[in-house]
Amino acid sequence: MSSATSRGVRRHGDGPLVRALATVPAMTYLVVLMVIPLGLVIAYAFLTAGRFGGVQGPVTLDNVTRMLEPLYREVLASSVFNAGAATLIAFAIGFPAALAITRLPSHWQTAALIAVVLPFWTNFLIRTYAWIILLNREGLLNDGLALAGLGPIDFLYTRQAVILGLTYAYIPLMVLPIYASLQRLDPQLLEAAQNLGAGAWRRFRTILLPLTLPGIITGCLFVFIPSLGNFVIPELLGGGNSQMIGNLIRDQFLKSRDWPFGSALSLMVLALLIIIVMFQASAARRTRRWGA
């Protein structure tokens, strides 16, 4: 009895150590791939670009003040507009799609969700190049317009093409969180509202929208954040005519070799995203209080 008890005590005593050791891989991953790179970016942002690349002293705030120049403010505003437009369009399409999926029989819901995430099984660049084939002047879309006696229309290398590409790339990330929120919604609430005479718009405004707001905000973040930093779609579908902050940061590191300014721009985007995430967390807390 005493030996069994002592073994139990030893196992219990080893618990914290075992748990601490279990966190080592995750902590190593975070430190090596997140903390150290972020620390370097912060440090580089306040240094000076070397004559042939790299960084050097002295410490300066020139990179921070340079970000406030009208050219870079315009690029950031354009990036926020494109990402915001893609997010709104993704919501306008994704919410009805998620709602329709929840009303399918359970076995068809699985098939519909697979169809939603199916584009992710294909390489991102291949999907983007497919839009080039569809949108160029000799593409399938203009071929269809030609049959109707219209066109050709320059769809490619426009802001609209960039927004379309961003929406297509990330719309599954809007559908899935909204679907998860709708799945937790009690359908009897909608039935009761309908029995009390509430129309479709009022049911959406007073029941569906408030109770699925956490999923909506999460989906908007999942679309907006990667859209804001994307540089592949503006490069391929915008053709350089729609410059976004991701392209500007890439050019600073890879073309201009101005690592300090590229780091400062990265910190600006990071600060903007932190503000957005804090807003999301605050909205989620208010939603939970309403639900309580």
N, C-alpha and C positions, 0 to 999 in steps of 0.2 A: 504493500500500500504506500509506504513511505517512498520507495523508489519510483513508483508511478507518479506520485505527487511531485517529486523533485524533477522528474523528466518534464511534467507539465509546466512546472515553474520555469525551467530552462527554456522550453519552447516559447512560453509567454514572454520571457525576457528577451529572446532573440527577435521578437516581432518588430520592434522599432528599427533595429538594425537592418533586418531583411527588407522592411519597407523603404528605408533610406537607400539601400543598395539598388532596389528596384527602380528608383527615380533617377539613378545615375545616367542611363542611356538617354532618357528624355532631356535631362538637364544639360548633358553634353551637347545634344543636338541643338538646344536653344542657345547655348552660349556660343558654340562654334558658328552656327548658321544665322543667328539673329543678333545676339548682344554684341559680339565683336564687329561684324559688318556695320551695324548701326552706329557703334562707337566711332568707327573709322569715318563714316559719312559725316557724323557730327563734327569730328575734328577737321576733316578736309574742308568743310564749309567755311571755316574761319582761317584758312591758309591762303597762300597765293599760288597761282599756277606756275609751274616751271617753264623755262624757256622752250624745252623740247618735250613737254609733257610732265606728268607727275605733279608733285606739290613741293612747296618750299615755304620758308618764313618770309616775311614776318606775319604774325597774327593780324588779321584785318577784318573789318566789317563791310568791305567793298562789295563782296558777293551778295550780301543781304540787301544793301541799298540798290544794287544793280537789278535785282528782281523786281523792284518797284518801277522800273522804267516802263513807259507806255507799251512798247513792243511786247514785253513779257507778260504784262497784265492782260493784253489782248489775247495772247496765246492761252493763258489760263482761263479767261472768260470763254473763249471758244471751246476749250476742252470741257468746261463745266456745262456749257450749253449742249454740246453733242452728247455727253454722258447723260445729262438730264433728259434730253429728248428721247434717247434710247430707252431710258428707264420708264418714262411715261408711256411710250408705245408698248413696251414689254408688259407693263401693268394692264393697259387697255386690252391686250390680247390674252395675257396670262390668266387674269382673274376669271373671265368667262370660260376659258379652257379648263382651269382647275375645277370650277363649279360644275361644268359638264361632266368631267371625269368622276366626280363624287356621286353623280346621279346614275352612273352606269352600274350594271350588275358587278358583283365583286370580282368575278373572273375576267371581265372585260376591263376593269380598272387596272389590273396588272398589265394587260396588253397595252393599254393607253399610256401608262407611265413608262413602259419600255420604249414606246414610240417617241415620248418626249425626250428621253435621254439618249436615244439612238444616235443623234448627230455627234455626241461626245465620243462615240466609238471610232470616229473618223478623224484623221489628223487635222488640226486647226488650219494649217496652211492650205491643205487640199480643199477644205470647205470654203476658204476665202477665195482661192483661185476659181472655184466653181462660180462664184458670183461675178467674177470678171468675164467669164464666158457668157453668163446670162445678160450682163448689163452693157457690154461694149456695143459699138455701132453695128457690128456684124453679128451680134449675139442673138440668142433665141428670142429674147423679149422684143427686140427691134424687128426680127423676122416676123413675129406675130403681128406687130403693128403694121408692117408692110402689107400683109395680107388684107388688112382692113383699110388700106390706102392711107395710112398715117406714118409718121416718122421719116427718116430715123431721128431719134431723140438722144441727146447726150446724157445718158444716165450715169455713166462711169466718170470718175474723177470729179465728183461734186460732193458737197457737204451732205446732200441727201443720201448718196451712196454710202458714205461713212456711217451715218446714223442707221441706215438699213442693215449694214454689216454688223454693227455693234448689237443691234436688237436681235438679229438672228443668232449671233454667237452666244448670247447670254440669256435668252428668253427661258430656257429650261430652269435656270436658277431662280426665275420668278415664279414659275408654275409650281415647283415642288414645295416651297415653304407655304404658299397659299393653300395648296391641296392639303398639307398636313394640318393647317388651322381649320379648314372646312371640315375635315374628317372628325375633329373634336367637337364640332358644333352640334348641339342637340336639335335635330330636325323638328321636334315638337314646338320649339320656339317660333319657327317660321309658320308652322301650321296654325298655332294659336293666333299669331298676328294676322294671318289671312282670314281666319274665322271671325276676327274682330273688325274686319273691313279694311285692313291696311293694304294698299296697292303694292305693286312690285317695287316701285321706286322707294316707297316709304319703308318696306321691309329691308331693302338693301341699305338704306341710309341709317336706320335705327337698330338693325340687328346684325346683318351680315358684315357691314363695314366695321363697326366698333369691335365685334367679337373676333374678327379675323385680322385686326390691325397689327398684332405682333408678327404674323406671317407676312403681311403686306410690307411692313417696314423691313423685315429681314430680306425679303425678295428684292426690294428696292436697293438695299445695301449690296446684295450679291451681284446686282446688275451694274449699279453706278460705280462701285469701287474699281472693278477690273476695266470698265469702259473708260474711266478717267485716265488710267495709266497705259491703255493699249496704244501701241505704236505700229503694229503690223497692219491692222485694218486701215488706218489713215494713210499709210504708205502705199498699200496696194489698191485700195478702192478710191482713195482721195488723190493719189498721184502727186502728192506734195502740195496740192492746192488747198488742203484742209489740215493745217499744222495743228498738232495737239501737244500737250505738255510731255507726253511719253516720247514723242519724236524729238522734242527739244532736249530732253535729258539724255537720250541715246546719242544725239549728235555731239553734245558736250563731252561725253566720255569717249566716244569712238572716232569722231571726226575732228572736232576742234581740240580734243585732248585737254580741255579745261576742266579737270576733275573738281576743283573747288567750287566752281559755279554750278556744275552738274549736281554736286552734293547739296548745295544750297537750294536748288530747285527741288530736289528730292525731299528735303526737309520741309519745304513749303507744302508740297503735296501731302506729306505725312501729317503735318499739322492740320490741314484741311480735313483729312479723313478721320483724324482723332476727334475733331469737333463733331463731325457727322455721326460717328459711332456713339459719342456721348449723348447726342440728341436722341439716337435710337434707344439707348439704355433708359433715358429719362421717360421717353414715350412708353416704353414697355412697362416701367414701374407704374406710371399713371393708369395704364390699361389694366394691370393686375389689381390696383386699388378699386377701379370701377367694377371689375368682375367680382371682387370681394363684397 
